[in-house]
Amino acid sequence: MKPLSKEEAEFPLAYVMVIHKDLDTFQRLFRAVYMPQNVYCVHVDEKATAEFKDAVQRLLSCFPNAFLASKMESVVYAGISRLQADLNCLQDLINSEVPWKYTINTCGQDFPLKTNREIIQYLKGFKGKNITPGVLPPPHIIRRTKYRHLEQGYGLFSFMLCTWIRKMPPPHNLTIYFGSAYVALTREFVNFVLRDQRAVDLLQWSRDTYSPDEHFWVTLNRIPGMWDLIPFYIKSGSIRCLFCVSLATTLIFVFVCNKSGENKNFPQASISNASLLSEVCHQIFKGKSFYPKKNALKSTFSETTCPEYVAQSHYITETLSEEEAGFPLAYVMTIHKDFGTFERLFRAIYMPQNVYCVHVDEKATDTFKGSVEQLLSCFPNAFLASKMESVVYGGISRLQADLNCMKHLVASEVPWKYILNTCGQDFPLKTNREIVRHLKGFKGKNITPGVLPPAHAIGRTKYVHRELLNRKDSYVIKTTKLKTPPPHNMTVYFGTAYVALTREFASFVLQDRLALDLLSWSKDTYSPDEHFWVTLNRIPGMCIS
C-alpha cells in the first residue's frame, strides 16, 4: 500500500486508540482510519477478555505500522488509568521511527467524518500549535480537582469515589483549566509531556483527581510561554468534529454500531459517565451511604419511579425556546434490539413539545418489548405503534412499520410540522433547535433525496421479490418473474429510506389513491422504502426538495 497523495506522505499522523470491547466496531474503525504512512498504537484494557485481546493482536499483526501498547492499564472510567493508557501509547509512539507530525487520541468508537487528507489540511491550519480546547473550570467542575478521588475496582464494575479530603494546590503554581480529553498534539509537545518536570509533577498531582484527562492536556498547553495558546472561543468539539460516528441522512443523524446486546434491566439510571460519579460524590457529601457492590449504572423500574428516572437521566422536560415550541416535530423510531442504545438515542432526541411513535419488531424478545414499553410509559408524548410488523430487511414490512407509526402521528393532537423516520441507531449531530432551523429552510417542502434508478437498482422494481421469514433468519429473495409497470404511469425514482415529510404530505401518503396503489404495487419489490417516498414526492405538482 502507498499513501494516496504526496501531501499525506509528507505529513504522517500518530493515533492512540484506547479500546476494551466490540471487536467488530474496532475493526471497522481501524479500517476507516488506517493509512500506510501513519502509525497506530492500540491500548487494550487489561480487564478485557483474553479472546478480545488475542483478536486485536492478530489483526494488528497484519500491519507493520500498528501495534499494541507495551504496557496495559486496568482502566477505570474518569480515573488516572484512562489518562495513563494514553500516555503509555504516547511513550511508544515517541520512540517510533515514523516522523509523525501530530498525534490524535481516540476511543474505540470515534469514526472519522473527514478523510485522512482533510484531517491533515485541518491540522496544518494550526501551524504547529496543539489543539487542546478548554476554559477555566465552571463551578460544577471545581470539586474534581479540589477533593481527592479514588479509583474503585470490583471485578467487572469500577468507578471513582469522591472523598472529603482536600487536595494540595497544583504544583508549580499551575492554573488548572478544564477541557476536552481528546486532543491533537505535536511531537514536540508530546516530548514535553513525557519528560518535562512540570508535566511529570502535574501527572503525579492528578492521580487522585476526577477525570484528569479533562484538565491535564489543556493545563500543560496553557503554561505561560508554551506554544501560542489556542483561543478560548474554540469549543470543546474541535477534535470531535474530526471524529464522530458515520454520517447518515441529510447530516442530521449519525449511525452508531453497538453490539452490547439487550439490557434486561429497565432504563439504566443514566447516572452515566460524569453524572454517575458526580451523584456518588453528592450522596457522600450529604452523609448518605453508597454501596459499590451494587451496579450503580443499572436500575430496574421497580427501583425508580418515572419522575426519578426522568430526573436522573437528565431528560429535558421544558421547551427550550419559543422557536422550538412553535415548530414541534414527529419521530418514527423503528427498533428491534439493543435496549441500551435505544434508551440513549431516545434521551438524545427527546423534547417535550415533540411526539414519538416507536415500532418494535414483532420478532423482538418479550424482555425487549417490555423494557421499551416501560420506558415510554414515563412520557405522555411517546407511545408504541399499535400494530407491529415482523420486519424483514429489504422487504415491504420495513416500510409498513414506518407507515403504521405515521398513521398514529397524523392522528395526533400535537401540531407537528415535519415527521422524521429513524432506525434505532441514528444519533443526532444537531440540537433540536438546529434541526428545526434546518427544516424551516425547506419552506414546507419534503426532504426525499433521490435520482432515477442507477443500473444496479433497476432490478429491485423490475422483478418480483418475496419476503422469507423463519425463526433463525429472514431475508428477501429475487425471482425471475417480471413485475407489471408502476400504477398511474408513475416514474419510479431511487433514493434514501430516511426522510423528512410535512404533515400534509404524510396525509397524502396515507389516503391518496396514487400513494395507496404505489404501496400495493411495491409489496413485492426489493427495499421499497428506497423508492416509495421519493417517487411520490416527484409526482408532477407535488412539493419537491
N, C-alpha and C positions, 0 to 999 in steps of 0.2 A: 504494500500500500504506500501511496505517496500523498503528500499534502495537496490540497485542491488548488492552492494558489501560492505564489511566491510570498505574498504578504503574510499568509498564515505560517508558511515555513519559517519566516524570519521572526515570528512573534509567538513562540510556543507558550502554552499555559500549563500550570500545575493544578491538579484537582485533589482536594481532600474529600473523601466520601465516607461518611460515618453511617453504618447500617447495623441492623440487628435481626431483620426478618424479611420475609417476602422475596424470595429469590427471583421469581418471575418479574416483579417490579424492578428489582435492581438490574436484572439482565436487560430489560428494555431501556432503563435509564442509562446504563453503561453504553449500550449500543448508540443511544441518542447523542451522547457527549463525546464519544470516542473519536480521536483523530491521531494519526500515527506520529505526528510531531510533538504532541503533548505528552505529559507524564501523569500517572494516576496512582495515588496511594489510597487504599481502602482499609478502613478500620472496622473490624467486626467486633461487636460487643462480646466480651468474654463470656457473658451469660447465654449467648446464642447456642442453639443446638449444634452438636457435632456434625450432623448432616448438613446444616446450613453452612457452617464454616468450611467444610470439605467441598461443597458445591461451589462456593465463591472462589476458593483457592484453585479449583480445577479450571474455572472459567478464566481467571486471571493468568493462569499458566500459558494460555494461548497467545498472550500479548507481551512482547519484550519490554514495553513501556508502562506496564501496570503491575502492581504488587500489593501484598498485604502489609500493613504496618508491622514493624518489627516488635512492637510492644502493644498488647491489647489491654484495655481497661474494662472493668465491670461498670458499665455506665449507669449512673443514676440521673434521671431527668432533672435538670436545673442544678446539678451538683458540679463540683470541681472536676469530676471524672469526665463529664461531657467536654469541657474545655481541654482537659488533658489528652483526650482522644485526638482532637485536632492538632495539638502540639506534638504528639508522637509522630503523626504523619508529616508535620512540617519539618521535624528533625530529619526524617528520612528524605524528604524532598530537597532540603537544602544541600544534602550530600549527593544529589543526583547530578549526573553529567549533562542532563538536558538543560540548555541555557534558558530556562523559562523566565518570562517577564513578570507575570502576575500569578498568584495562587488564589484559587477560589474554593471556599469550603462549602460543602453541601450536605444535606441529609439524604436519606435513601429514597426520597420521593419528590425531589426537585427536578422537574423536567424542563428542558430549555425551551424558551419562547423564541430564541434567536439562533441563527446558525453560528458556527464557530467564527466565521469571518465577521459577522455582525457584532459578536461579542468582542472580538479583537478591536474593531473600529470604535466601539463604545469605550473600551478601556484606554485606547490611545488618546482619546479626548481628555483624559485626566492627566496626561503629560507627566507620568511618573509619580503621581500622588496616590495615596491609598484611598479606598472607599470604605469609610467606617462611619456611616451616618449616626448622629446622636445629638443629645441635648443634655443640659443639666437635669438631674433626676427630678421628675414630678413628685408631689407629696406621697402618693401611694407606693412609690418605689424606694423611698429613702431607707426604710427599715431593712431592705435586702442587704445593705452593707452596714447598717447601724448595729444589728444584733447578729450574734453567731448562729449559723445554721449548720446542721449536721446531717450527713448522708445516713439514711437508714435502709439497710438491705434485709429483706425477708424472703429469700428464695426468688420466686418469680415476681414478687411485689417489692418495690423500693420507692422511697420518697425522701423528701427533705424535711427536717424537723427544725422549727424555729425555737430558739431558747430565749431566756430572759437576759442572757449575758451580753453586755455591751462589748463591742469590738474596740480595739485601739484605733487611733486615727490612721489614715493611709500612710504608707512610707514616703519619705522624701517630700512631704507636704503636697502630694499629688492631689489635684482636684478630680473627683470621681465623676465621670459622665455616664449616661445611660443611652444605649443604642442597640443596633442590630447585632445578633450573634453571627450573622452571615455576612462576610466581608470579602473584599478583594485587596490583596496586599502585594506590594512589590517585593522582589527578592532581597533588596537591601533592608527593608523594614522587617522581614522575617528573621534575618540575621540579628537585627537589633533585639527583637522579641526573645530570641533564644539565648542571647549572650550578654546583653547589657544588664548591669546590676539593678537598675531601676525596674526593668521588666521582670527580672528574677524575683526581686523583693515584692513587687506588686502581685505576682503569681502566688507567692507564699502567703501574703496577707489575704488573698482572695479565696483561700482554700476553705474557709468556713463562712463564705457569703452565699447568698441565694442567686443562682443563675449567673455565675461570674463571667460567662462568655458574653453577657449583655453589657458589661462595663469594661472588660479587660482590653479589648482591641481599641475601642473608642477613647478610653482614658490615655493609653500609651500614645495614640496618634495625635493627641492634643497637648502633649507636653510642650511647653514653650520652646521654640527653636526646632521642633520636629518639622518634618516636611510640611509645606504650606497646608494649613488646615482646610478641610472640606467645609464649605459654607453650611451653616446650620439649617438653611432652608431646604437642603436635600433631605427628603423624608426617609423614614426607615425602610422604605420599599425599594431603594435604589438597586440593591442586589437582587431582590425578589423580582424586579422587572426583567432580569435576565433569566431567572429560573423560577418557573411556575409549572403547573401541570398543563398538559397539551390542550391547544385551542380547540373549541368546538363551535357551534353555530353562531354566526354573526358576532363573534368575540365577546358575547355576553356571558357565556358559560365555559367552564373547563371540565375536562374529563379526568377523574381520579380513579386509578386502578387500585382496588382493595380486595385482598383475598383473606381477610382476617376471619371470615366465617361469621355466622349469625351469632349475635349476642343474645343469649337466652334470658338475660335479665331485663326488667323494664328499664326505660330510659336511664342510661348512665347519668349519674348526678351531674355530669358535666362540670363538676368542680374540677375542670380539666386543666392540664398544663399549669400555668402560673396560678390560676384561680384555686386549684386544689390546695396548693401549698400555702397560699395566702389565707385560705379558710382555716387550715390547720393552725397556722400562727394565731389567727384571730381567736380561735377557740381556746388556745393555750393562754393567751393574754387575759381572757375572761375567766380563767381558772377552771375551765371545763376539761374533761378528760378526752383524750384521743387514743383509740385502741388500734395500733398498727396491724394487729393480727387480722383485722377485717379489711377487705379490699375497698378502700375509700373511693376508688374510681368507679365503683358499681353500686347501684342501689335499686332494690326492687320497688315496684309500685306500692306494695304494702308498707314500705318503709317511708315513703314520701307521699304527701298529698299533691294534687295538681298545683296549687299555689306555691308550695315549697319547691316542687320540681321546676316550675317556670322561673322562679326567682333564682334558684341555684344554678340553673342552666343559662342565666343571663339572656333570656328572650326579651326582645323589645316589645313592650306592652302598650306603648302610646305612639301615635303617629308622630314622626319626627319633624314634619314640615307641612305647611298648608298646601304646598305644591303636590306632595305625595298624597295627602288626604283627598285632594280633588282629582286624583288620577289613579284609582285602585287598579290592581292587576289580578288576573285569574291564572292559577297554575294547575296544569295537569301533570301529575307525577306518576310514572309507571315503574313499578319496582317488583323485585322477586326474591331478593336475598340481601344479606349484609345489613342487618338492622342498625349496627353502629354507624355505618356510613350514611344510611338514610337519616338517622337522628341528627347527625352533624349537618347534613345538607338541609334538612328542614329548618334547623335553627339558623342556618346561614341566610336563608331566603325569607324567613317568616317576618311578616309585618301585619299588625292588627287590622289595617284597612283593606288588605288583600283577601282573597278567598282561594282555598286549596282543595283540590279533589285528588285523592290518591287511589290508584288502581293497583291492587296486589294480585299477582299472577295466581290463578286458581290452583296451580300446581305447587305453590309455596307451602311450606310446613305450617301446621296449625300454630306452632310456637311463634313463628314469624308473624303470621296474620294477627295473632292475639296481641303481640307486642306493639305492632303498628296501630291497631285499634285502640289500645290503651293510651298510647301517646296522643293520638288525635282527639281522644275524649277530653283532653285538657284545653282544647282550643275551640271556641264557638264558630270559627270561620274555617274549619278544616274538617274533612269527612272522607270516608271510604266510598268509592263507587258502589252503587247498589247492585251492579251486575259485573261479575268477574269473568274474564276470559282465560282459558288455558293458552297462554301465549306461545306461539312458535316463531322463532326468529326468522324474519323474511317472509312471514305469512300475513294473511288478512287479519288474523287475530291481534297482531300488534297495532294495526290501525284501528281496529274495532275498540281496543282498550282506550285509546285516546277519545274516540267518539262517545263511548259510554260516559266518560267524565265530562266531556264537552256538553252533553245533553243536560247534565245536572247544573253545570255552571251557567248555561244560558238561562236556566230557570231560577238562578239565584237572585236574591234581592239586592246583593251587593252590586252597585252600578259600575262594574269594572269596564275598562276601556280596551284593554288588549288581553288576550289569552296566550300563554306560553306553554308549550309542552316540553317536558324534560324526561330523561331517564333517571334512574336512581343514583347516578354518579356525576351529575352535572353541577359543578360548584360555581358560584358567581365570581366573575372577575370584577364586577362593578357593584356599587351600592344600589339599593332600591331607587334612590333619587336619581342616580346616574342612568339607570335602566329606564326610568320614566322619561328623563330628558332625551335619551336616545330614541325612544319610541315616539315621542312628540315630534321629533324631526321628520317623521314619515307622514305626518299630517293626515292621519286616518287611512293610510294605505297599509296593506298587509305586507309582511316580510316573508316571502316564499322564494328564495333564490333558486334559479334553475335555468336549464338550457334545453334545446332539442336533444333527444337522446343520442349520446355517442354510440359508436358501433358496438361496444361491448355491452351496452344496456338494452339494445333493441330486443334481444331475445326474451327479456323479462316480461314484456307485454305481447310478444308475438306468439308465444307458445303457452299452452295450459300448464299450470303448476299446481301441485297438490300438497297440502299440509299432511305430514305423517307424525302421529303422536303416539308415544308409548312411555312406559314408566321411566326407562333409563335415558331416553334421548328423544328429541323432536327436531324435525327439520322439514324443509320444503324440497320436493323433487320436481324436476323438469320433465315433461312428457314431450312426445313428438307431435302431439296434436296441435294444430294451428287454432288460434282464437279468432273469433269474429271481430270485425272492425269496431272501434270505440263507438259508443252511442252518440247520437246527435252530431255526427261528423266532427267530433272533437279532435283537436290536435293534442297528442299526448306529449307532455314535457317530462324532463327528468331533473330532480333537484334534491334538496335536503328534506329529511323527515322531521326536522325540528324547526318550528316556525313560530311567528308571532302574528296573530289574527285579531281583527277587530270583532266586536260583538255582533255587528251587522253581518259580517261575513260568516261567523260561526252559525248564526241563524240560517243563512242561506245554505250552508253545508248540510245542515240537519233537515231542512224542509223542502228545498227546491228540487224539482223533478230532475233537472240536469245532474245535480250532485248525487241524488239517490240512484239514478241509473248508472252513473260512473262508478259508484261504490259497488253496485251489484256486478257490473262488468269486471271490476278489479279483484273480485273474490278469488279468482284462480290465476292471478298474476304473481310475479315474484317481487317482494318488498313494495307493496302498493303504496305505502306511506311516502315513498320517494317519488311518486308521480301524482298522487291524488291531490295534494294541496296546491302544488304548482300548476297543475293542469286546470283546475277550477279557477284559480286566480288569474289565468291568462285567457279566459273566455272573453271575447270582444265585449267591451263595455264594463268589465269588472275593474275594480281598483287594483292596480298592479304596482309592485315595487320591485 
